[in-house]
């Protein structure tokens, strides 16, 4: 069995981001982390691999610095090997990322693909679903429990009314929710081993995707407008008047 898992780099949600002068992107001097949902996906892959003697592969897409997060966030935790696809992150959207992953699936022939349900920077929650459609594979999203039984994956997923249990036939695409597991920490021995684990470097033209264009592009970034100061009102009648005529919420 072979399991492919994503290791996406995202901007640290706790870091202060600064937009560049022309509003096209964020300044280079920014802190990154491994996407928290990808951490759950990595842990899921490791647990399934231990139970079913599977090979695990972590995939990261972006500039050369992404290799650091593949090694520290995935290989150091126990993933067997990594793949880095060189790409300009400003030119990536969910559709193009799904096409890259589809090309890697066709190259590696995994039995299961596990992704974080979404990235905490873009919050699109689209790549897993797009990939499953492109491959024609069954999918189970928002997984809070994953087990492999024979040629099926049994997935418990959280829905508005409670929990839903699905059985999907392998090969399949799974997206991980935060409640799926508690990701392990990388040990010192794991960090040292990660430096020697294989990490394949590819470019878009290696996957026959050199001419692909994103369907969504960032037009402009800007800081959110500041909150205006509140006002005091004399009585309830004045409050209702302001809510009706100024705020227009009544």
N, C-alpha and C positions, 0 to 999 in steps of 0.2 A: 504493500500500500504506500501511496505517496500523498502528502498533504502540502498544499501551497497556501501560504499565509502572508498577509500584507503587513508591512512595517512602514507606515507613513509618518513623515516628519511634519509637525505642526508648530505654529507659534505658541509659546507658553501663554496660557490664558491669564496668568498672574503678572505677566510682563507689560510694561508700558510701551505701546507701539507708537512709532513716529512715522507719519506719512511723508514721503519725499516731496520736494518742492513743486513738481508738476502734477502731483496727485495721482500718479500712475501706479505706485506700489509702495510698500513700506520700506523704510531705510534698512540697509544691510546689517546694521549693528542691532540685531534682535536675538533674543533667546528662543531656542527651540526645544521641544521635547518629543518623545514618541507619542503618537496619538493614543489617548487612554483606551479607546475602544479596540485599537490594534493590540494593546497589551493583553486585553482579554482574549483576542483571537489567537495570539501567540501561546498563551497559557492553555487554551482549548486544544490547539494543535499538539502541544507537548503532552498533555494528558492522554489524548487519543493515540498518539504515537507510542506511549509507554504501554498502553493496553493492547495495541494491535501491531506492534513491531513495524511502525511506518517510518519512512524517510520524510523529513520536514525541510521545507525551503521557504525562506523569507524574501519578499520582494519589496524594494523601495524604488521610488521614481523621483527624479529631481537632479540637482547638481551634485558635484563630487562629495560635498559635505554630508549628503544623505547616507553615505557608506558608514559614517560614524554611528548613526542611529540604527542601522541594520545590525552592526556588530554589537553595540552596547545594549540595544533594546531587544534583539532577537537571538543572535548567535551566542551571546554571553549567558542567556537564560537556558540554552540547550538546543536551539534550532540547529540542524546539521549543516546547512550551507545557505548562502545568500545570493541574490541576483540584484544588481543595481542597473536600472535603465536610465541613462543620461538624458535629461530633458529640461527645457526651460519651464520652471514652475509657473511663470506668468502666462505661458501659452497652453496650460493644461486646463481642461474642464472634465466633468464626470464622464462624458461620452468618450473622450480621447483616452482617459485612464482605463476605462473598461475595455477599449480596443487593445491597449497595451497588454492588459492582463489576459485578454482572449488569445493574443499571439503567444504569450508565455505558456498558457495552458496547452495550446496546440504543440508547442515545443517540448514541454515537460511531461504531458499526459498524466496529470495528477488524478487521483480518485476523488479528492475533496478539496474545495477552495474555501478558506475561512477568512473573512474580512471583518474589520470593525464595522458596526452598523452605519457609522458616519464619522467624518473627521470634525474635530471640534473647532476648526478654523472656518471652513466653508459651510458646515452643517447641512450639506445638500441631501445626504441619505439617498444616494442614487446609484452608486457604482455597483454594489452587489446585485441589485435588481437588473441593471443594464447588462452586466456580465452574464447573468443567468439567461436572459433573453437572447443575447448574441450567440451563446453556446448551445441554446436549446436544452439546457439542463434544468432539473427541478431546483427550487430554492426554498429556504426557510429563513426568515428574517427575525431580528430582535430575539435571538435565542437566549434563553436563561438556563437551559440544560441540553446537553448533546450527548447521545450515546450511539454507537455503531453496533447493529445487530445483523449479522449476515451481510446481505447486500443492500441494507437499508440504514439510513440515519434517522434515529428517533429524536425529534427536537421538540422541546417544550418552549413555547414563546408567550410573551406577555401581550395580551390584548386588552381592550377597554373593559370587557366584561370579566376578566380574570386570566386564566391560563388556557392555552390551546396546545394540544399535542398533535404533531404531524409526523408521518413516516414518509420519507422521500428516498427514492432509489438512487444509489450511487451510479455514476458520478453526480455530485450535487454542489451547490453553492450555499454557504451558511454565513449569516452576518451575526456578530456577537454583541450582546447587550452587556452593560456594566455588571449586572447581577449574575452573569454566567459563572464567574469564578473570582478568586482573589489572586491576581498575578504574582508570581514568585519574584523575589529579588535575585539579581545576578550575583553569584558568589565570586570571590576573588579568583578561585580556580577557573570558574566559567569565563571571567573576563580575560584571563591569560590564554585560555584555550581559543577564545573567539578571535584572537589575533592571527591564529594559524588556520582557522577554518576557511574553506574556499569561498570566495566572493567573486562571482562572474560579473564582468562589466559589459553592458550592451548599449548600443545606440538605437535610435528609432529606425534607422535604415537597416539594421540587422534584423528587425522584425517586419520589414516591408511596410513601414508606417511613416517614412520620411516626409511624404507629401501631405499627410493628414493635417487638417486645420480644425481648431476647436469650434464648436457651435456656439459657445458662450464666451464672451470676452469682457474683461473689466474695463468700463468706460472711464470711471474716475472714482477715487477714494477721497473721503473727507471726514473730518472729525464730527461727531454728533453735536448738535446745537446745545448750548448750555441751558440749564433750567432757569426760567425767569423767577423773580422773587414773588412770594405770595402776597396777598392783600388781606386786610382785615375788613370785615363787614359789620354794620351796626346791628343788624337783626336778621331773622330768617327770611323775611320778605326781600331784603336786598340780596341775600345769598341766592334765592331762587331766581331773582331777576338777572343776576350776573350769569348764573348757570344757563339761563335760557337765551339771553341776548348776546353775551360775549363768548362764553365757552361753547354754547350751542350743544349741550349734552342732555338737555331736557326738552 
